[in-house]
Amino acid sequence: MKFMLMMNTPAGGDYQIMKWPEQDIKNHMTFMHAINAKLQKAGELADGQGLSAPSKAKLVKAAPDGHPITDGVFAEAKEFLAGFWIVDVPTAERAYEIAAEISMAPGIGGKPLFMSLEVREVMFVTPKDA
């Protein structure tokens, strides 16, 4: 079963992490790389990426002629999507365990951030041979 774990972070401009002390940023990124390595070693990581800041995002829809129409950045929200993991695990409970571990990524002073992660099953998987 594949699940997408979406890491949300509080809004308030671009990534607030960039305002943290340098060592706290380093500790946070070390944690994220360690999570990825752990999941990869366990064979559970299908993909995972950090995303650019919301100020670089565009909403896109097709015009009647099929050309893309872009609209500024996202509407104002309390949180925004900072990154995601796609994990391939036997149960939803295992996906929840991974999300809880990621939620405890260190913030300023090493204190856990307790970030919210949305966990959703990937319903339609494209066959590898397609």
N, C-alpha and C positions, 0 to 999 in steps of 0.2 A: 504494500500500500504506500502510495506517495502522498506526502503532506507538504503544503507550503507554510512555512513559519515566517510571518511578516512582522518585522521589528518596527514598532512605532516609537517616535520620540516627540517630546513636547515641542510645539511650534514656538515662534518668537524670533523670526528671521531665519537665517541660514543656521547650519549646525552650531549649536551652542558649544559642542565639544571643542571647537576651534578656539574658544576663549578660556579653556582649562589650562592649568599649569602644564608645561611640556611633559613632565614625568607622569602626570595623570593620563595624558593622551597616550603616551607610550604604554603604560600599564593596561589601558583599555584595549588598545590594538593588539597587544601581546595576548590578552585573554581571548579576543575574537579569533586570532590566528590559531591559538591552542584548541579552541572549540572545533574549528574547521578541521584541523589535523586529527583530532580525536574521532570525529564523525567519519572522516575519510578512512582512517585506519580500521574502524568498525564496519566499513562498507555501507554506511548509512547516508552519506552525503551524495546527493545527485547533483546539486548545484547550490551556490550561495554567492551573493554579491552585495556590496554596499552600493547605495544609489547616490547620485549627485544631489546637490542641495535643491530644495524646492524652487528657488529663484531661477533655476535653469530648466525647470519642467514646463511642458506645454501640453495643453489639452488639444486633441486633434479629432476632427471629424471630416467626413467626405462632403464636398460640395456636390450639387446635383450632377455635375459633369465628372465626378470621381476624383478631382484634385483635392489635396489636403487643405483644410482650413485650420489654422492654428489660433489659439486663444491664449493670451498671457499665461500666467502661472496659475496654480490651483486656487480655488476659492479659499478664503480664510478658514482655517480649522484649528482646533485645539492641538492636534497632533498631525504628524506626517510620516509617511513610510520612509525609513532610513535605510533599510536593507532587507534581504530575505534569504532564506535557506529552503531548498527542496530536499526533503529527506525521504528515504525509502526504508520504511520500518514495518514490522509485522502488525502493529496495533496503533490505534489512536493514542492509547495511554503512553506508549513509548515516545510519540511525537510531543505529547504534553510534558513528559519528563525532560526532553531536550529543550523545549521552550522555557521551562522553569529554570534550567541551568543557564541558558543565555540571558534570561531576565536579570540574573545576578551579576552581570558584567560590572566591573568596578568603575566608579565615577571619581569625583574629586575626593582626594584623601583615601582612595581605595574603598570607599563605602559602596555597597551594592546599589545599583540604580533601580532595581525592581521594575524594569521596563515592561510594558505590555507587549505581548506578541499575539497576533491573531493566527490561529492554526486552522487551516482548511484543507480538506482532502482534495487532491488533484483527481478530478473525475474522469477526464478523457485524456488518456495517454496515447501518444502517437506511437505506433509500432516501430521498433528500431529498424526493421527491414523496409519500411515504407520509403 
